[in-house]
Amino acid sequence: MRTTLTPQFWEMFTVLLVAAMGVTFVVAAALDALVVRLRRRRAGRPRTEAPSRSTSTDGRMPVGR
């Protein structure tokens, strides 16, 4: 049994393909904008260094109990 693909099928296929491409483009652009915004926000903050936990001057690590 052979079935033929009708013109109606190709029309619907084209519509769905274009719609899927449009949705993909919009989602990718939104995610790119979000990543750029987050990177700019992080770049604007000055880095703070964590305070040193070791108070001894001989360089040994303290042992917890």
C-alpha positions as CSV (number, residue, x, y, z in Angstrom):
1,M,0.0,0.0,0.0
2,R,1.4,3.3,-1.0
3,T,0.1,6.6,0.3
4,T,0.7,9.9,-1.3
5,L,1.4,13.1,0.6
6,T,-1.3,15.6,-0.3
7,P,-0.8,19.3,-0.8
8,Q,-2.7,19.9,2.4
9,F,-0.1,17.8,4.3
10,W,2.7,19.9,2.8
11,E,0.9,23.1,3.6
12,M,0.4,22.1,7.2
13,F,4.0,20.8,7.4
14,T,5.3,24.2,6.2
15,V,3.2,26.1,8.7
16,L,4.3,24.0,11.6
17,L,8.0,24.1,10.5
18,V,7.9,27.9,10.3
19,A,6.1,28.2,13.7
20,A,8.7,25.9,15.3
21,M,11.6,27.9,13.9
22,G,10.0,31.1,15.1
23,V,9.5,29.7,18.6
24,T,13.1,28.4,18.7
25,F,14.5,31.8,17.6
26,V,12.5,33.7,20.2
27,V,13.5,31.3,23.0
28,A,17.2,31.4,22.0
29,A,17.1,35.2,21.9
30,A,15.5,35.5,25.3
31,L,18.0,33.1,26.9
32,D,20.9,35.0,25.3
33,A,19.6,38.3,26.7
34,L,19.3,36.7,30.1
35,V,22.9,35.4,30.0
36,V,24.2,38.7,28.9
37,R,22.3,40.5,31.7
38,L,23.6,38.1,34.3
39,R,27.2,38.4,33.1
40,R,27.1,42.2,33.1
41,R,25.6,42.2,36.6
42,R,28.4,40.0,37.8
43,A,31.1,42.0,36.1
44,G,30.0,45.2,37.7
45,R,30.5,43.9,41.2
46,P,33.9,44.3,42.8
47,R,35.3,41.0,44.0
48,T,35.6,40.5,47.7
49,E,38.2,38.1,49.0
50,A,37.2,35.7,51.8
51,P,38.9,36.4,55.1
52,S,41.7,34.0,56.0
53,R,40.6,31.4,58.6
54,S,44.0,30.5,59.8
55,T,45.2,32.7,62.6
56,S,48.5,30.9,63.3
57,T,51.7,32.3,61.8
58,D,53.5,29.0,61.2
59,G,51.3,28.0,58.2
60,R,49.8,24.9,59.8
61,M,46.0,24.2,59.4
62,P,44.0,24.1,62.6
63,V,42.5,20.7,63.5
64,G,38.8,20.6,64.3
65,R,37.5,18.7,67.3
